[in-house]
Amino acid sequence: MVKTIENREDISLLVHSFYAKVRKDSLLGPIFNSHIPEDNWPEHLEKLTDFWETNLFGIAKFKGSPTQKHVNVDRNLNHTVDQNHFGQWLNLWFETIDILFEGQLAQNAKEAARRMAHGQYMAIWNHR
């Protein structure tokens, strides 16, 4: 049943559903699974839920540096992260949102992800 994003539980559902897809994806899965140990996934998903709760509800919970993490991953992969990776990430994000949610916050989550994907890719490029 499609509904609107209303609270942290909804964001947690979105984040968990999305990253379950990412981890199985042939392009993204190997990257995420090699950089995040299995035991760290629960903590990572909580941090990502904080991130999206901050972004969508303006509740200041997230602390961290996503840009530095992405730059480090790109460095670890010999500077091979490219636009296809971010495009697939966006495709899976949009697909997950469309399956689970509708409404303005769902649209805001798509637009925020679009801006972030562009910003992270440009940051990686600038650090090469």
C-alpha positions, 0 to 999 in steps of 0.5 A: 500500500502506497502512503505518504512519508510521515515519520522516522519509521517510514524513513527507516522502511525506505532506507532499509528497503532501498539498501536491500536492493543496493546490496543485491545490485550487480553494479552497486552491491560489490562496492557497498558490500566490500566497504561496509562489513556485514556487522556494520550494516545495522549501524550504517542503516541507522545513520542513513535513517538519521541522514534522511530524517534530517533532510526530510523533516529538518530534525538535526540528527545526522552527524558525519561527512558523506563527501569524505566517505565517497571520496575515500571509496573512489580512491579505494576503487582506483578512481573508477566511480562514475556517473553510471554508479550514481545513476543506478543509485538514483534509479533504485532510490526512485523505484523504492520510493515509488513502490512505497510512498507518494506525496510531497515528501516522497518528491522531496526525497527524490529531488534531494537525492538528485542534488546529492548524487550530482554533488557527491559525483562532483566532489569525487571528481574534484578530489581526483 
